[in-house]
Amino acid sequence: MSARPSALPIAVIGAGFSGTMAAIRLLDSLPHDRPVLLCERSASFGRGLAYGTGDMGHFLNLRASNMSAFPDRPRHFEQWLARNALDLPPEMASGIRVTPAGTFASRALYGRYLSEILTETVTGSGPPRLQLVNDAVTDLAPGPGSFSLRTEGGLRLPVAGAVLAMGNLAGTGEPHSSHRADLWSPETIGRLQPELPVLIVGTGLTMIDAVVSLRRRGFAGPVVALSRRGLLPSPHTPTEALPMPNLSAADLRSLSALTRRIRAATRASGEDWRSVIDSLRPITDYIWRSLTVAERGRFLRHLRPFWDVHRHRSAPPAAAAIAEDIAAGTLSVRAGRILSIKDEPSRAVVTLRPRGASEPERLTVQCILDATGIGRVSETSDPLLRRLIDRGLVRPGPFGLGLDVDTDFRARGQSLGGPLWTIGPLMRGALWECIAVPDIRNQAADLAAGIAAELARAQAA
Ligand SMILES: Cc1cc2nc3c(=O)[nH]c(=O)nc-3n(C[C@H](O)[C@H](O)[C@H](O)COP(=O)(O)OP(=O)(O)OC[C@H]3O[C@@H](n4cnc5c(N)ncnc54)[C@H](O)[C@@H]3O)c2cc1C
């Protein structure tokens, strides 16, 4: 009797943390005759944007104790660090810092941890089921119950369905300037003059990385960091684990009621606000989904910058470096918005309106780094997403932040071809907490179990 032909693979597009963990969990959950393709356009698998940095001064913004890749082995990363710490060369060992707020590691070390997990999976025992495709996926052309996956390099591979794990999308880069450089590609920054300022647009965690990188490459000149409100992320401090606040329907009636309730919880507990924000984490998505669309819109317009600086905290070593830079007067953090940029041959003249000022101000800078973070699906120029949107296979979700997805990770759109699922930052809007490791690791396990169940049902039908 001949063996049953292998089932068509499931493709995972993007091999950052989300795609890598989704692929690993799929191998655990799917039957052995179902291969998995993990597709990545950059040279390194398992790192993605966050953990692909080689700069040891770029720290994880969560304690090492919160960064295990596996929800059922919560100390996995801490133990990996402890095992490896002694063998690291001094430069890499500087990427582990023990502070009163906990142990923090550099993101480059975390990237190494993830690559090792992936290598163990690829070289593990049994017939190979994970195929790595090092190419940019440009299309998923629908066929009967499947897709033809197409890549920039000209590959065409039939797949039963795909997981979109393409991570944070690039912003639009507006307003345009020929002096904009990509802070994740240091070679685009070029040689810097010592006196002329560098402008960083954004004052969050990415700005902190940018300043750390500029200083490490020897630039000691002035840096101006600008955002609408000029808010800096709060640093981690030691926190107490508090029980979840008991929110009532009345608390969730409006954003104002909810904000009052959380402020009251902070006062009543007498604890640091960080502990109160942390205690909300298991129910943050429930709260997000409970708010009406109008209230979620109000949150994005008015409260999000405050939420972000309280929720996404900086690692103590990074926070200390930034505080020193501000105290020395070499970094100035400004509130305001850019009105226009006029390019000159070796500099850009930026016209900005400082927050609360009636008159605009001019700032001459040599380089502009975009640290505003995340682009919107509705504005993306990503070729794969644009094609999927144009065919109606996926559509922008709430506020265009991510894709429109069901609670079972299925992208909503026309049901042509095979199923499409999503994980990670592309779910933002449908979920609120889907961009950090502690959330994505759970979602990867749930997603894989859901895909396995769906394919089994389809096969049985
Ligand atoms: C600078 C930074 C620091 C962060 N620090 C932390 C932290 O300390 N702790 C934490 O929990 N979270 C952190 N995060 C949050 C981070 O979003 C998640 O932890 C996680 O890394 C997200 O992974 P991802 O795979 O979804 O996205 P990404 O890391 O963006 O990976 C997506 C991958 O998809 C690939 N790709 C995209 N399109 C295609 C295509 N068409 N074909 C093939 N490949 C494609 C990209 O090349 C990329 O490698 C940080 C985020 C950033 C940006």
The ligand as an ORCA input file, in Angstrom:
! r2SCAN-3c Opt
* xyz 0 1
  C      13.061     47.975     19.080
  C      12.097     47.057     19.765
  C      12.383     46.560     21.035
  C      11.499     45.687     21.670
  N      11.812     45.183     22.903
  C      10.990     44.291     23.480
  C      11.318     43.701     24.750
  O      12.323     44.004     25.341
  N      10.451     42.784     25.278
  C       9.294     42.461     24.639
  O       8.548     41.626     25.154
  N       8.973     43.002     23.465
  C       9.782     43.912     22.875
  N       9.440     44.451     21.669
  C       8.166     44.092     21.092
  C       8.346     43.156     19.885
  O       7.402     43.665     18.958
  C       8.033     41.709     20.205
  O       8.751     41.266     21.323
  C       8.402     40.763     19.063
  O       9.763     40.875     18.787
  C       7.583     40.956     17.825
  O       8.030     40.014     16.900
  P       7.401     39.838     15.467
  O       7.942     38.572     14.952
  O       5.924     39.953     15.551
  O       7.879     41.098     14.635
  P       9.297     41.475     14.008
  O      10.363     41.332     14.997
  O       9.083     42.792     13.369
  O       9.543     40.358     12.906
  C       8.843     40.293     11.706
  C       9.741     39.606     10.689
  O       9.003     39.433      9.486
  C       9.885     39.617      8.400
  N       9.053     39.928      7.230
  C       8.186     40.953      7.099
  N       7.563     40.888      5.916
  C       8.042     39.795      5.282
  C       7.785     39.201      4.031
  N       6.898     39.721      3.174
  N       8.446     38.072      3.696
  C       9.352     37.523      4.546
  N       9.644     38.061      5.755
  C       8.991     39.172      6.114
  C      10.788     40.753      8.854
  O      11.999     40.771      8.140
  C      10.973     40.422     10.330
  O      12.117     39.643     10.571
  C      10.293     45.337     21.028
  C      10.005     45.859     19.765
  C      10.895     46.696     19.126
  C      10.551     47.214     17.754
*
